[in-house]
Amino acid sequence: MAPVCRRTNKEMHRFSRLTSREIISVKSCVQSLGRRTQIENVLKVLKTRSGSLVDIGSGDGRIVIAAAKSGFKAVGFELNPWLVWYSRYKAWREGVHHNSSFYISDLWKVSFSEYSNVVIFGVPQMMEQLEVKLQTELQSSAKVVACRFPFPTWTPDDVAGEGIDTVWVYNAKTFKPPIRNDKDTERQELMTN
Ligand SMILES: C[S@@+](CC[C@H](N)C(=O)[O-])C[C@H]1O[C@@H](n2cnc3c(N)ncnc32)[C@H](O)[C@@H]1O
């Protein structure tokens, strides 16, 4: 059996030993996130894109799994280990474990530089700090999709959906400061002297 399946079996065993209180807590988180329209909006705005996708704070894995089904190589980073084990189990059950990975990680300790599509459904208080992090790390070909809460200073390229299912799309080209090479700096210095 492939190593991924062995890992999933071990996680399923761990998942099956949750206490009833832990099951209720995971279930309520999963139910509160189970909004199809929001996922549809995310996939709609990324329909011309391909390659790697990361969901920052992946919750129960619904976005990563839907993205993997749409052909992305999808990855989720999530602080809550129960949600990560649940996501891995769900990805295995839905047959997308080869196209998806989930890590128990703090988003502030991970670099997102390798991802060309980034999805975030965070809380408003974190968005300003996340702008700075993504602006530094992402390549200019990347796209960022913010669910429910937009980024405070970036200008979106596109908006889809309405109400709590709204998603905002940002093109990294528009928020990355232009790369200046040595020739530009020299020219600038000559002009000012
Ligand atoms: C609103 S939920 C969104 C879940 C998922 N992206 C979705 O749309 O279904 C936010 C998730 O971020 C996770 N989270 C919060 N702080 C985090 C951190 N510092 N590092 C990683 N995940 C975090 C929470 O545990 C929660 O599952």
The ligand as an SDF file (V2000), in Angstrom:
LIG
                    3D

 27 29  0  0  0  0  0  0  0  0999 V2000
  -12.8900   30.7450    8.7350 C   0  0  0  0  0  0  0  0  0  0  0  0
  -12.0050   29.2350    8.7950 S   0  0  0  0  0  0  0  0  0  0  0  0
  -11.7870   28.8990    7.0620 C   0  0  0  0  0  0  0  0  0  0  0  0
  -11.5540   27.4560    6.7430 C   0  0  0  0  0  0  0  0  0  0  0  0
  -11.3960   27.1240    5.2550 C   0  0  0  0  0  0  0  0  0  0  0  0
  -10.4150   27.9500    4.6150 N   0  0  0  0  0  0  0  0  0  0  0  0
  -12.7090   27.2440    4.5420 C   0  0  0  0  0  0  0  0  0  0  0  0
  -12.9200   28.2380    3.8420 O   0  0  0  0  0  0  0  0  0  0  0  0
  -13.5290   26.3640    4.6870 O   0  0  0  0  0  0  0  0  0  0  0  0
  -10.3920   29.7680    9.3220 C   0  0  0  0  0  0  0  0  0  0  0  0
   -9.4670   28.6360    9.6860 C   0  0  0  0  0  0  0  0  0  0  0  0
   -8.1770   29.1880    9.9530 O   0  0  0  0  0  0  0  0  0  0  0  0
   -7.5820   28.4420   10.9920 C   0  0  0  0  0  0  0  0  0  0  0  0
   -6.5050   29.2540   11.5880 N   0  0  0  0  0  0  0  0  0  0  0  0
   -6.6250   30.3160   12.4310 C   0  0  0  0  0  0  0  0  0  0  0  0
   -5.4140   30.7950   12.7630 N   0  0  0  0  0  0  0  0  0  0  0  0
   -4.4980   30.0320   12.1120 C   0  0  0  0  0  0  0  0  0  0  0  0
   -3.0800   30.0290   12.0570 C   0  0  0  0  0  0  0  0  0  0  0  0
   -2.3430   30.9310   12.7510 N   0  0  0  0  0  0  0  0  0  0  0  0
   -2.4540   29.1060   11.3080 N   0  0  0  0  0  0  0  0  0  0  0  0
   -3.1770   28.1940   10.6130 C   0  0  0  0  0  0  0  0  0  0  0  0
   -4.5280   28.1400   10.6270 N   0  0  0  0  0  0  0  0  0  0  0  0
   -5.1870   29.0440   11.3660 C   0  0  0  0  0  0  0  0  0  0  0  0
   -8.7390   28.1470   11.9290 C   0  0  0  0  0  0  0  0  0  0  0  0
   -8.4480   27.0490   12.7680 O   0  0  0  0  0  0  0  0  0  0  0  0
   -9.8700   27.8860   10.9480 C   0  0  0  0  0  0  0  0  0  0  0  0
  -10.0030   26.5230   10.6510 O   0  0  0  0  0  0  0  0  0  0  0  0
  1  2  1  0
  2  3  1  0
  2 10  1  0
  3  4  1  0
  4  5  1  0
  5  6  1  0
  5  7  1  0
  7  8  2  0
  7  9  1  0
 10 11  1  0
 11 12  1  0
 11 26  1  0
 12 13  1  0
 13 14  1  0
 13 24  1  0
 14 15  1  0
 14 23  1  0
 15 16  2  0
 16 17  1  0
 17 18  1  0
 17 23  2  0
 18 19  1  0
 18 20  2  0
 20 21  1  0
 21 22  2  0
 22 23  1  0
 24 25  1  0
 24 26  1  0
 26 27  1  0
M  CHG  2   2   1   9  -1
M  END
$$$$
